[in-house]
């Protein structure tokens, strides 16, 4: 499936992909000190567990956005592009 155009995916392919993603998320949530909320934002379970490397990663991402080196894409635009590629969402 890797590298396969999205318009050639079957329902079975999508089901397998979703299953793999859900399993990965569950494994990560069990072993990580954070979870991803409904907005796709990392939320730490306890503030005192904040990893300095993670804070540095957040700061770098913020600086890239502020300087214009990185752009944010609205979820609606992503869904529209996927629909244009033939994915039935």
N, CA, C and O atoms as a Tinker XYZ file with bonds, in Angstrom:
   356  protein
     1  N      0.812000   -1.198000    0.000000    73     2
     2  CA     0.000000    0.000000    0.000000    64     1     3
     3  C      0.856000    1.264000    0.000000    63     2     4     5
     4  O      0.423000    2.303000   -0.499000    81     3
     5  N      2.055000    1.187000    0.549000    73     3     6
     6  CA     2.895000    2.373000    0.644000    64     5     7
     7  C      3.216000    2.891000   -0.753000    63     6     8     9
     8  O      3.646000    2.131000   -1.622000    81     7
     9  N      3.006000    4.184000   -0.964000    73     7    10
    10  CA     3.290000    4.790000   -2.251000    64     9    11
    11  C      2.200000    4.591000   -3.291000    63    10    12    13
    12  O      2.340000    5.017000   -4.437000    81    11
    13  N      1.119000    3.945000   -2.889000    73    11    14
    14  CA     0.014000    3.678000   -3.821000    64    13    15
    15  C     -0.864000    4.919000   -3.939000    63    14    16    17
    16  O     -1.197000    5.532000   -2.924000    81    15
    17  N     -1.245000    5.303000   -5.164000    73    15    18
    18  CA    -2.148000    6.451000   -5.317000    64    17    19
    19  C     -3.466000    6.211000   -4.579000    63    18    20    21
    20  O     -3.992000    5.098000   -4.578000    81    19
    21  N     -3.984000    7.248000   -3.963000    73    19    22
    22  CA    -5.177000    7.106000   -3.135000    64    21    23
    23  C     -6.399000    6.660000   -3.939000    63    22    24    25
    24  O     -7.282000    5.993000   -3.402000    81    23
    25  N     -6.454000    7.022000   -5.212000    73    23    26
    26  CA    -7.632000    6.653000   -6.002000    64    25    27
    27  C     -7.624000    5.186000   -6.418000    63    26    28    29
    28  O     -8.588000    4.713000   -7.020000    81    27
    29  N     -6.547000    4.456000   -6.106000    73    27    30
    30  CA    -6.510000    3.028000   -6.419000    64    29    31
    31  C     -6.751000    2.157000   -5.196000    63    30    32    33
    32  O     -6.736000    0.930000   -5.295000    81    31
    33  N     -6.973000    2.782000   -4.039000    73    31    34
    34  CA    -7.204000    2.020000   -2.813000    64    33    35
    35  C     -8.583000    1.380000   -2.818000    63    34    36    37
    36  O     -9.557000    1.968000   -3.287000    81    35
    37  N     -8.645000    0.172000   -2.290000    73    35    38
    38  CA    -9.924000   -0.515000   -2.144000    64    37    39
    39  C    -10.441000   -0.285000   -0.724000    63    38    40    41
    40  O     -9.729000    0.235000    0.135000    81    39
    41  N    -11.672000   -0.677000   -0.501000    73    39    42
    42  CA   -12.243000   -0.572000    0.841000    64    41    43
    43  C    -11.422000   -1.414000    1.812000    63    42    44    45
    44  O    -11.180000   -0.993000    2.943000    81    43
    45  N    -10.993000   -2.593000    1.383000    73    43    46
    46  CA   -10.165000   -3.450000    2.231000    64    45    47
    47  C     -8.840000   -2.773000    2.571000    63    46    48    49
    48  O     -8.369000   -2.856000    3.706000    81    47
    49  N     -8.233000   -2.094000    1.577000    73    47    50
    50  CA    -6.988000   -1.369000    1.829000    64    49    51
    51  C     -7.202000   -0.290000    2.882000    63    50    52    53
    52  O     -6.403000   -0.155000    3.809000    81    51
    53  N     -8.271000    0.471000    2.742000    73    51    54
    54  CA    -8.568000    1.535000    3.708000    64    53    55
    55  C     -8.835000    0.962000    5.098000    63    54    56    57
    56  O     -8.396000    1.525000    6.101000    81    55
    57  N     -9.550000   -0.152000    5.155000    73    55    58
    58  CA    -9.832000   -0.798000    6.437000    64    57    59
    59  C     -8.532000   -1.231000    7.115000    63    58    60    61
    60  O     -8.362000   -1.035000    8.319000    81    59
    61  N     -7.620000   -1.815000    6.345000    73    59    62
    62  CA    -6.332000   -2.240000    6.901000    64    61    63
    63  C     -5.537000   -1.039000    7.398000    63    62    64    65
    64  O     -4.924000   -1.087000    8.464000    81    63
    65  N     -5.553000    0.051000    6.609000    73    63    66
    66  CA    -4.823000    1.253000    7.005000    64    65    67
    67  C     -5.386000    1.840000    8.294000    63    66    68    69
    68  O     -4.638000    2.218000    9.196000    81    67
    69  N     -6.701000    1.911000    8.368000    73    67    70
    70  CA    -7.345000    2.471000    9.566000    64    69    71
    71  C     -7.032000    1.602000   10.775000    63    70    72    73
    72  O     -6.741000    2.122000   11.853000    81    71
    73  N     -7.089000    0.282000   10.608000    73    71    74
    74  CA    -6.784000   -0.640000   11.699000    64    73    75
    75  C     -5.354000   -0.441000   12.189000    63    74    76    77
    76  O     -5.110000   -0.398000   13.395000    81    75
    77  N     -4.412000   -0.321000   11.263000    73    75    78
    78  CA    -3.010000   -0.114000   11.637000    64    77    79
    79  C     -2.838000    1.203000   12.383000    63    78    80    81
    80  O     -2.113000    1.270000   13.376000    81    79
    81  N     -3.508000    2.250000   11.903000    73    79    82
    82  CA    -3.399000    3.567000   12.546000    64    81    83
    83  C     -3.982000    3.530000   13.953000    63    82    84    85
    84  O     -3.380000    4.057000   14.888000    81    83
    85  N     -5.149000    2.913000   14.108000    73    83    86
    86  CA    -5.783000    2.839000   15.432000    64    85    87
    87  C     -4.894000    2.062000   16.396000    63    86    88    89
    88  O     -4.718000    2.466000   17.545000    81    87
    89  N     -4.339000    0.954000   15.933000    73    87    90
    90  CA    -3.446000    0.162000   16.796000    64    89    91
    91  C     -2.226000    0.976000   17.200000    63    90    92    93
    92  O     -1.803000    0.932000   18.355000    81    91
    93  N     -1.663000    1.716000   16.259000    73    91    94
    94  CA    -0.493000    2.547000   16.558000    64    93    95
    95  C     -0.839000    3.613000   17.596000    63    94    96    97
    96  O     -0.085000    3.833000   18.544000    81    95
    97  N     -1.974000    4.266000   17.412000    73    95    98
    98  CA    -2.395000    5.311000   18.354000    64    97    99
    99  C     -2.595000    4.725000   19.739000    63    98   100   101
   100  O     -2.177000    5.320000   20.732000    81    99
   101  N     -3.228000    3.567000   19.813000    73    99   102
   102  CA    -3.466000    2.937000   21.118000    64   101   103
   103  C     -2.136000    2.599000   21.786000    63   102   104   105
   104  O     -1.955000    2.852000   22.977000    81   103
   105  N     -1.197000    2.024000   21.015000    73   103   106
   106  CA     0.116000    1.701000   21.579000    64   105   107
   107  C      0.820000    2.957000   22.073000    63   106   108   109
   108  O      1.408000    2.955000   23.155000    81   107
   109  N      0.765000    4.023000   21.292000    73   107   110
   110  CA     1.423000    5.269000   21.685000    64   109   111
   111  C      0.786000    5.871000   22.927000    63   110   112   113
   112  O      1.490000    6.380000   23.799000    81   111
   113  N     -0.530000    5.820000   23.017000    73   111   114
   114  CA    -1.200000    6.400000   24.181000    64   113   115
   115  C     -0.892000    5.611000   25.432000    63   114   116   117
   116  O     -0.843000    6.170000   26.528000    81   115
   117  N     -0.686000    4.325000   25.279000    73   115   118
   118  CA    -0.371000    3.506000   26.448000    64   117   119
   119  C      1.042000    3.803000   26.935000    63   118   120   121
   120  O      1.297000    3.808000   28.140000    81   119
   121  N      1.964000    4.051000   26.002000    73   119   122
   122  CA     3.364000    4.227000   26.378000    64   121   123
   123  C      3.791000    5.687000   26.490000    63   122   124   125
   124  O      4.858000    5.948000   27.046000    81   123
   125  N      3.041000    6.623000   26.007000    73   123   126
   126  CA     3.439000    8.025000   26.029000    64   125   127
   127  C      2.844000    8.739000   27.235000    63   126   128   129
   128  O      1.926000    8.249000   27.892000    81   127
   129  N      3.396000    9.898000   27.495000    73   127   130
   130  CA     2.906000   10.714000   28.591000    64   129   131
   131  C      1.935000   11.784000   28.107000    63   130   132   133
   132  O      1.666000   12.755000   28.813000    81   131
   133  N      1.409000   11.598000   26.896000    73   131   134
   134  CA     0.462000   12.551000   26.333000    64   133   135
   135  C     -0.560000   11.815000   25.479000    63   134   136   137
   136  O     -0.399000   10.633000   25.174000    81   135
   137  N     -1.604000   12.525000   25.102000    73   135   138
   138  CA    -2.581000   12.003000   24.155000    64   137   139
   139  C     -2.894000   13.100000   23.152000    63   138   140   141
   140  O     -2.591000   14.270000   23.386000    81   139
   141  N     -3.499000   12.722000   22.038000    73   139   142
   142  CA    -3.879000   13.683000   21.011000    64   141   143
   143  C     -5.373000   13.976000   21.180000    63   142   144   145
   144  O     -6.192000   13.058000   21.132000    81   143
   145  N     -5.730000   15.243000   21.376000    73   143   146
   146  CA    -7.144000   15.576000   21.565000    64   145   147
   147  C     -7.878000   15.637000   20.231000    63   146   148   149
   148  O     -7.286000   15.400000   19.178000    81   147
   149  N     -9.159000   15.953000   20.279000    73   147   150
   150  CA    -9.992000   15.955000   19.075000    64   149   151
   151  C     -9.567000   17.000000   18.041000    63   150   152   153
   152  O     -9.966000   16.921000   16.879000    81   151
   153  N     -8.763000   17.972000   18.459000    73   151   154
   154  CA    -8.260000   18.982000   17.531000    64   153   155
   155  C     -6.883000   18.629000   16.983000    63   154   156   157
   156  O     -6.283000   19.405000   16.239000    81   155
   157  N     -6.384000   17.441000   17.360000    73   155   158
   158  CA    -5.082000   17.010000   16.882000    64   157   159
   159  C     -3.913000   17.621000   17.643000    63   158   160   161
   160  O     -2.791000   17.658000   17.137000    81   159
   161  N     -4.173000   18.101000   18.861000    73   159   162
   162  CA    -3.143000   18.746000   19.671000    64   161   163
   163  C     -2.656000   17.772000   20.740000    63   162   164   165
   164  O     -3.456000   17.087000   21.377000    81   163
   165  N     -1.322000   17.715000   20.936000    73   163   166
   166  CA    -0.769000   16.882000   21.999000    64   165   167
   167  C     -1.135000   17.500000   23.350000    63   166   168   169
   168  O     -0.940000   18.695000   23.572000    81   167
   169  N     -1.666000   16.673000   24.242000    73   167   170
   170  CA    -2.018000   17.125000   25.584000    64   169   171
   171  C     -1.285000   16.231000   26.571000    63   170   172   173
   172  O     -1.441000   15.010000   26.550000    81   171
   173  N     -0.487000   16.839000   27.434000    73   171   174
   174  CA     0.259000   16.074000   28.424000    64   173   175
   175  C     -0.663000   15.634000   29.553000    63   174   176   177
   176  O     -1.554000   16.378000   29.963000    81   175
   177  N     -0.440000   14.403000   30.061000    73   175   178
   178  CA    -1.241000   13.915000   31.173000    64   177   179
   179  C     -0.967000   14.716000   32.438000    63   178   180   181
   180  O     -1.889000   15.050000   33.182000    81   179
   181  N      0.309000   15.023000   32.680000    73   179   182
   182  CA     0.660000   15.820000   33.844000    64   181   183
   183  C      1.684000   16.869000   33.437000    63   182   184   185
   184  O      2.670000   16.569000   32.764000    81   183
   185  N      1.438000   18.079000   33.848000    73   183   186
   186  CA     2.302000   19.190000   33.443000    64   185   187
   187  C      3.751000   18.986000   33.871000    63   186   188   189
   188  O      4.669000   19.367000   33.145000    81   187
   189  N      3.967000   18.388000   35.043000    73   187   190
   190  CA     5.334000   18.233000   35.531000    64   189   191
   191  C      6.142000   17.223000   34.711000    63   190   192   193
   192  O      7.353000   17.108000   34.899000    81   191
   193  N      5.492000   16.492000   33.808000    73   191   194
   194  CA     6.180000   15.522000   32.978000    64   193   195
   195  C      6.617000   16.103000   31.632000    63   194   196   197
   196  O      7.013000   15.351000   30.742000    81   195
   197  N      6.553000   17.402000   31.471000    73   195   198
   198  CA     6.891000   18.019000   30.191000    64   197   199
   199  C      8.367000   17.763000   29.879000    63   198   200   201
   200  O      9.254000   18.099000   30.664000    81   199
   201  N      8.597000   17.172000   28.737000    73   199   202
   202  CA     9.944000   16.866000   28.273000    64   201   203
   203  C     10.553000   18.123000   27.664000    63   202   204   205
   204  O      9.941000   18.739000   26.791000    81   203
   205  N     11.739000   18.515000   28.104000    73   203   206
   206  CA    12.372000   19.725000   27.540000    64   205   207
   207  C     12.551000   19.636000   26.020000    63   206   208   209
   208  O     12.440000   20.648000   25.328000    81   207
   209  N     12.823000   18.454000   25.502000    73   207   210
   210  CA    12.981000   18.291000   24.049000    64   209   211
   211  C     11.653000   18.567000   23.346000    63   210   212   213
   212  O     11.632000   19.153000   22.263000    81   211
   213  N     10.548000   18.147000   23.959000    73   211   214
   214  CA     9.227000   18.406000   23.377000    64   213   215
   215  C      8.924000   19.904000   23.400000    63   214   216   217
   216  O      8.377000   20.442000   22.437000    81   215
   217  N      9.275000   20.571000   24.487000    73   215   218
   218  CA     9.062000   22.020000   24.551000    64   217   219
   219  C      9.902000   22.732000   23.489000    63   218   220   221
   220  O      9.439000   23.698000   22.881000    81   219
   221  N     11.114000   22.269000   23.266000    73   219   222
   222  CA    11.967000   22.862000   22.232000    64   221   223
   223  C     11.356000   22.636000   20.852000    63   222   224   225
   224  O     11.401000   23.519000   19.995000    81   223
   225  N     10.778000   21.437000   20.639000    73   223   226
   226  CA    10.114000   21.123000   19.363000    64   225   227
   227  C      8.930000   22.058000   19.138000    63   226   228   229
   228  O      8.739000   22.565000   18.033000    81   227
   229  N      8.137000   22.286000   20.178000    73   227   230
   230  CA     6.997000   23.198000   20.070000    64   229   231
   231  C      7.453000   24.617000   19.764000    63   230   232   233
   232  O      6.860000   25.298000   18.927000    81   231
   233  N      8.511000   25.063000   20.445000    73   231   234
   234  CA     9.022000   26.410000   20.239000    64   233   235
   235  C      9.520000   26.583000   18.806000    63   234   236   237
   236  O      9.276000   27.616000   18.183000    81   235
   237  N     10.218000   25.574000   18.284000    73   235   238
   238  CA    10.727000   25.639000   16.919000    64   237   239
   239  C      9.572000   25.701000   15.919000    63   238   240   241
   240  O      9.608000   26.490000   14.975000    81   239
   241  N      8.551000   24.872000   16.125000    73   239   242
   242  CA     7.393000   24.879000   15.228000    64   241   243
   243  C      6.709000   26.246000   15.268000    63   242   244   245
   244  O      6.318000   26.779000   14.229000    81   243
   245  N      6.566000   26.808000   16.460000    73   243   246
   246  CA     5.940000   28.122000   16.610000    64   245   247
   247  C      6.745000   29.190000   15.860000    63   246   248   249
   248  O      6.175000   30.040000   15.175000    81   247
   249  N      8.067000   29.137000   15.997000    73   247   250
   250  CA     8.913000   30.123000   15.328000    64   249   251
   251  C      8.827000   29.984000   13.807000    63   250   252   253
   252  O      8.832000   30.989000   13.096000    81   251
   253  N      8.750000   28.754000   13.305000    73   251   254
   254  CA     8.627000   28.552000   11.861000    64   253   255
   255  C      7.313000   29.116000   11.330000    63   254   256   257
   256  O      7.268000   29.690000   10.242000    81   255
   257  N      6.261000   28.951000   12.097000    73   255   258
   258  CA     4.953000   29.484000   11.699000    64   257   259
   259  C      4.997000   31.012000   11.727000    63   258   260   261
   260  O      4.551000   31.669000   10.786000    81   259
   261  N      5.533000   31.568000   12.802000    73   259   262
   262  CA     5.606000   33.016000   12.946000    64   261   263
   263  C      6.470000   33.663000   11.863000    63   262   264   265
   264  O      6.161000   34.759000   11.395000    81   263
   265  N      7.548000   32.990000   11.466000    73   263   266
   266  CA     8.458000   33.569000   10.472000    64   265   267
   267  C      7.985000   33.341000    9.041000    63   266   268   269
   268  O      8.558000   33.892000    8.101000    81   267
   269  N      6.943000   32.532000    8.875000    73   267   270
   270  CA     6.428000   32.267000    7.543000    64   269   271
   271  C      7.097000   31.102000    6.845000    63   270   272   273
   272  O      6.811000   30.842000    5.676000    81   271
   273  N      7.986000   30.390000    7.533000    73   271   274
   274  CA     8.664000   29.230000    6.947000    64   273   275
   275  C      7.741000   28.018000    6.886000    63   274   276   277
   276  O      7.970000   27.101000    6.098000    81   275
   277  N      6.715000   28.011000    7.702000    73   275   278
   278  CA     5.753000   26.907000    7.719000    64   277   279
   279  C      4.357000   27.489000    7.613000    63   278   280   281
   280  O      4.081000   28.571000    8.130000    81   279
   281  N      3.485000   26.767000    6.942000    73   279   282
   282  CA     2.106000   27.226000    6.788000    64   281   283
   283  C      1.159000   26.229000    7.430000    63   282   284   285
   284  O      1.419000   25.026000    7.445000    81   283
   285  N      0.080000   26.732000    7.949000    73   283   286
   286  CA    -0.963000   25.877000    8.505000    64   285   287
   287  C     -2.014000   25.646000    7.437000    63   286   288   289
   288  O     -2.342000   26.549000    6.667000    81   287
   289  N     -2.537000   24.442000    7.396000    73   287   290
   290  CA    -3.576000   24.102000    6.433000    64   289   291
   291  C     -4.844000   23.745000    7.192000    63   290   292   293
   292  O     -4.810000   22.940000    8.123000    81   291
   293  N     -5.947000   24.336000    6.802000    73   291   294
   294  CA    -7.220000   24.045000    7.440000    64   293   295
   295  C     -7.657000   22.632000    7.076000    63   294   296   297
   296  O     -7.441000   22.168000    5.956000    81   295
   297  N     -8.271000   21.961000    8.033000    73   295   298
   298  CA    -8.745000   20.600000    7.802000    64   297   299
   299  C     -9.717000   20.503000    6.643000    63   298   300   301
   300  O     -9.724000   19.514000    5.909000    81   299
   301  N    -10.541000   21.534000    6.477000    73   299   302
   302  CA   -11.519000   21.506000    5.390000    64   301   303
   303  C    -10.831000   21.475000    4.027000    63   302   304   305
   304  O    -11.314000   20.823000    3.101000    81   303
   305  N     -9.705000   22.180000    3.904000    73   303   306
   306  CA    -8.974000   22.190000    2.635000    64   305   307
   307  C     -8.390000   20.812000    2.338000    63   306   308   309
   308  O     -8.384000   20.367000    1.190000    81   307
   309  N     -7.903000   20.144000    3.370000    73   307   310
   310  CA    -7.349000   18.806000    3.184000    64   309   311
   311  C     -8.442000   17.841000    2.733000    63   310   312   313
   312  O     -8.236000   17.048000    1.815000    81   311
   313  N     -9.600000   17.909000    3.378000    73   311   314
   314  CA   -10.716000   17.039000    3.001000    64   313   315
   315  C    -11.144000   17.318000    1.567000    63   314   316   317
   316  O    -11.409000   16.386000    0.808000    81   315
   317  N    -11.213000   18.589000    1.190000    73   315   318
   318  CA   -11.589000   18.953000   -0.177000    64   317   319
   319  C    -10.596000   18.379000   -1.189000    63   318   320   321
   320  O    -10.999000   17.856000   -2.228000    81   319
   321  N     -9.301000   18.476000   -0.887000    73   319   322
   322  CA    -8.288000   17.929000   -1.791000    64   321   323
   323  C     -8.419000   16.414000   -1.912000    63   322   324   325
   324  O     -8.270000   15.864000   -3.004000    81   323
   325  N     -8.695000   15.739000   -0.802000    73   323   326
   326  CA    -8.878000   14.283000   -0.846000    64   325   327
   327  C    -10.103000   13.911000   -1.675000    63   326   328   329
   328  O    -10.083000   12.935000   -2.424000    81   327
   329  N    -11.159000   14.690000   -1.535000    73   327   330
   330  CA   -12.360000   14.441000   -2.344000    64   329   331
   331  C    -12.068000   14.650000   -3.827000    63   330   332   333
   332  O    -12.545000   13.892000   -4.672000    81   331
   333  N    -11.281000   15.683000   -4.142000    73   331   334
   334  CA   -10.899000   15.940000   -5.534000    64   333   335
   335  C    -10.080000   14.806000   -6.109000    63   334   336   337
   336  O    -10.083000   14.579000   -7.319000    81   335
   337  N     -9.379000   14.094000   -5.245000    73   335   338
   338  CA    -8.593000   12.932000   -5.692000    64   337   339
   339  C     -9.454000   11.681000   -5.853000    63   338   340   341
   340  O     -8.977000   10.645000   -6.314000    81   339
   341  N    -10.726000   11.788000   -5.469000    73   339   342
   342  CA   -11.640000   10.672000   -5.663000    64   341   343
   343  C    -11.983000    9.899000   -4.402000    63   342   344   345
   344  O    -12.702000    8.902000   -4.474000    81   343
   345  N    -11.493000   10.329000   -3.255000    73   343   346
   346  CA   -11.808000    9.643000   -2.009000    64   345   347
   347  C    -13.186000   10.064000   -1.545000    63   346   348   349
   348  O    -13.468000   11.259000   -1.451000    81   347
   349  N    -14.041000    9.114000   -1.257000    73   347   350
   350  CA   -15.406000    9.397000   -0.824000    64   349   351
   351  C    -15.425000    9.620000    0.682000    63   350   352   353
   352  O    -15.390000    8.667000    1.460000    81   351
   353  N    -15.479000   10.878000    1.083000    73   351   354
   354  CA   -15.482000   11.229000    2.506000    64   353   355
   355  C    -16.820000   11.762000    2.919000    63   354   356
   356  O    -17.013000   12.111000    4.084000    81   355
